[in-house]
Amino acid sequence: MGIKPIALQKGDTVGIVTLGSPLDADTINARISYLQSMGLQTVVGRYVYKVDGYLAGTDRERAEDFMNVYTNPKVRMILPVRGGVGVSGILPYLNYDYIRQNPKIVTGYSDITVLLNTLYQLAGVITLHSLLLLDFRPTTPPYNFEQFFTATSSVAAPRPIQNPPGIPLVSKVPGIASGPLVGGNLTSFVGALGTPYETDTTGKILLIEETHEPVNTVYRYLEQLRLAGKFKDCAGIVMGECTNCIAAYGKSYQDLIDTYMVGLGKPLLTNLASGHGYYKAALPIGADVNLDATNGTLTLLEPAVRY
């Protein structure tokens, strides 16, 4: 059972950090204003607006920002601006002992995947595969905010993780499995293989989603996970969307699921709204879930937060 951070309440302070790629200042400021309009205060990291090519500052600078907002006693949640690339570079510079002893909500997706899983694996803290600062804007669907604020503030459990109405979860391989949820963005997850931050999938439910990759590249990454034993070790698999993933050699993402993922023989649930999709379920990394791929349900067995 993972360590639960304290629940978020209206009026709490959120730490804003840029941990991977940069984002223009006007967009950052607009998203912060929208976040504040929802009743939250903000503290902005020193290097949030820094631009150094495809990174928002050096690895040490971005790690310093993360730890500075994390150790700020006023901050209840850490909200990265975006993902992009480079998040793995901050991992050697984080204080996992402090994080373990002072758990706080950390949320995000995309390249933030590697941070979410590392904080769970090395510090034991439940994190949240959910919104980034980039998502705090008027065009974000209400479903996403409902999911986010329920996960960050509710201690109700068990609780079903449900797609928006009209978008069903799809069972591909029947079976029932329970365990901590790990994973997220496929590229980020694969990038940690062979490093000290590689995620152990033994007995866990593995979440996979991807974006802007041709299907043959997605196949390559999945095969790398298979060869690394990640599918053999896991208890079950949940496939999210592959947004803007183009078909290759006449094969679609759905074809890949049907011909490759089904053949792995693990309980398999697909079509989960998550990550880079328009709709984003809030998925607690490190929290126990029940995957019922016979009846097409995914149930959170414990809350991601505590009072």
N, C-alpha and C positions, 0 to 999 in steps of 0.2 A: 504493500500500500504506500503510495507516494505521500510526500509531505505537502500539506495544503497551505497555500497563502491565505491571508485574511481577505474576506470578500470586499468588493468595491461598493462604495455608497456614493450617493449624490453629494457633491461638494468635496470629494477626495481629490488628491493631487496626482497627476499622471506625469511621469518623466518621459520626455521626448528625446529620442536618440536616433542617429543615422549610423547604422552598423555595417552597411555594405556599400551600395552605389549611392551617389548623390541625387538630390532632387532640387529643382529650382526653388529659390527662396519665396517667390510669390505663391507657389502651390503649397509649400509647407505652411506659410502664414495663414492661407485661406483654410487649410485643413485644421490648424490649431484653433482658429476662430470658431469653426463649426463644432469642434469638440467642446470648446468652452461653452457654446450655446446650449449644450446638452447637460450642463450643470457640473462640469468637472473643471478643476484648476490645473494649471500646467507649469512644469519646470522644464526649461529647454537646455539641452546639453551644450557644452562649449563649442563643439565641432559639428553641430547639426547642419550648418549651412556651408561647410567646407567642401570644396570641389578640387579633386586631384585626379583628373582623367576619369576613369571608371570607378574610382573609390572616393569616399568622403573622408579623406585624411588617412594617415598611416594606421597600421593595425593597432599600435599602442595608443594612438589618440582615440580611436573609436572604442577600444576596450576601456580606456580611462573614462570616457563619457558614460559608458554603461555602468561601471562600478561607482562613479560619482553620483549618478541618479539613484542607483540601487542602495547606496549607503545613506542617502538623504532621508532623514526620519519622517519628513512630510510626505514622501512619495509612496503611494500604495500600489501603483502599477507602472510597468515600463512598456511603452508603446513605440516600437521602431517606426521610422518614417516609411521605409520600404525595404525590399530585399535586394535584388540585383545579383551582385557577385561580391565575394570577399569576406563574408561573415565568418567563415572558418578561420580567418587570420587573427581574429580577436581571442579565440578560445584559449591559447596558452597563457594569456595575461589576466584571466578572470580568477577571482578568489572564491573557489567553490566551497571552502569551509565556511566563509562568511555567508554565502548564499544559502547554504544548508541550514544554518542557524537563524537566518533572518529571511524566510521565504516571502517573496512578493510575486504578484501576478506578472508574467511575461507573455506577451501575445504576438502573433504574426504568422506569416506563411512564406512561401517562395524560398529564398535562400536563408531566411530565418529558421527554416526547418532544422538546420544543423545545430543551431543554438538551442532550440526547444528540446531536442533529443539529448544534447549534451548536459543541459541543466538537470534533466531528469536522471540521466545515467550516472553523472559524477556527483551531483548534489542531492539527488533524490526528490527534487521539487517538481510537482505537477505544473506543467506549462499549458499554453492554450494555442492550438492551431486555429487561429481566427484572424480578426481584422488587423490591418496596419493603419497607421495614421492616414495614409493615402486614401483609405476607404471612407474617411469621415467627410462626406460631401452630400449635398441634397439628392443626387441621383442614385445613391446607394439604396437598394430595396429594403423596406422595413424588416423583412425576414432576417437580413444579416444583422441588424442592430438588435432585434429581439433575441436572436441566438447569442450574440456577444454579451449582452447585459444579463441574460439568464445565466450563462456560464460563469460570469465574473461576480455575480451577486447572490445566486440561489444555492442553497445547500440541500435542495430536494433531490432524493434518490431512493429507488431507481427512477430513471427518467429516460424516455425514448429520445433518441436522436433522429429527427425526422426531416426529410426533404420538404421543400415547399409543396403546397397542394398541386396535384397534377403531374408531379415528377416523382415516379415511384422508384424505390430501391429495387434492384433486380437481382434475384438469386441465380447464380450460375452453377455452383457446386453445393449441393445440400450438406448440412451438417451444423453442429452447434459447438462453439468454442468460446471460452472466456479467458481474459487476461488483460494486462496493461496494454493500452494503445500506444504504438510508436510509429514513426515514419512521417510522411508528408511529401514534399516535392521530391520527385524521383531523381532529378539531376543532383540536388543538394545531398540527398541520402547516399547516392552512389559515390559522390565526391569524398565522403568520410571513410570509405572502405580503406583498410590498410593503414589507418591513422590511429592515434590514441583516442579519437573521438568516434570511432566506428560503433554503430548501435548494435547491441545484442538483441536479437529477435526471439530468443529462446522462450517458448511458452507465451508469446505475445501476439496481439492482433496487429498486423502490419497494414498501415494506410499508405496508399500510393496515389499521387496525382501529378499531372505534368502540364506544361503549356509550351506552345510554339516550338515543338520538335516534330520532325517528320517521323512517321511510324517506324521506319527502319532503325532510327536512332533510339526510339523508345524500346524497340526489341533488343537492341544492343545493351542498353542499361538493365533491362529485366534479366537478360542472360547473365550479366555480370553479377547481379544479386543471386541468381540461382547457383552459379559457380562458387560464390562466396558462402553458400549454405544458408542464406537468409530465409529462403522459402522452406527449406527442409526443417529449419529450427522453429519457425513460427507456428502458432496454433490456428490461425485463420488469416484471411486477406480481405481487405476492403479497398476496392478500386474507386477513386474519384474520377472526375472528368479529365480529359486531355484537351484543354481549350486551345483552339487554333492549331491543332496538330494535323498536318496535311497527310493524306494517304500517300503511300509509296509503293511502287511496283504493284499497283492494283490492290493493295491491302490497306484497310482502314484500322483505326484504333479498336473498333468493335471486333473486327476480324482477329486482331492480335489477342484480345481477351478470349475469344471463342477457341482459337487454335493453340494458344500458348498457355495462358493463365489457367484455363479449365483443366489442361493436361497435368498441372501440378498436383491436382487431387485434394487440395486443401479447401475447407469451407470458404466459399467465395461469394461476396456480395458486391455488386457494382452499381454505378450511376449515382454515387453519393455526391451531393452538391458540396463542393469544398474548394479551398485554395484559390486558384486563379479564375474559377467560374464566376458568373454573374451572381449566383446565389452561393452563400458561404455558410455552411454549418459550422458551429463552434465545437471543436473536438479536443478534449483535454488529453495531452500527451502525458502518459504515465498513470492515468486513472484507469481503473478496471472497467471493462466493458464486456457485454455479452453479445456475441455475434451469432445470430440465428439465421443461417443461410438456407434453412429449410422453409421458414415462414417469412423471410425477407425483412427482418428487424435488426436494429442495432440499438442496444440499451446501455446507458451509462449506469453503472452499478454503484458509483460513489461520486459525490460532488467534487468539483475542481477546487473549491474554496471552502473556508470555514469562517465562522463568526468569532 
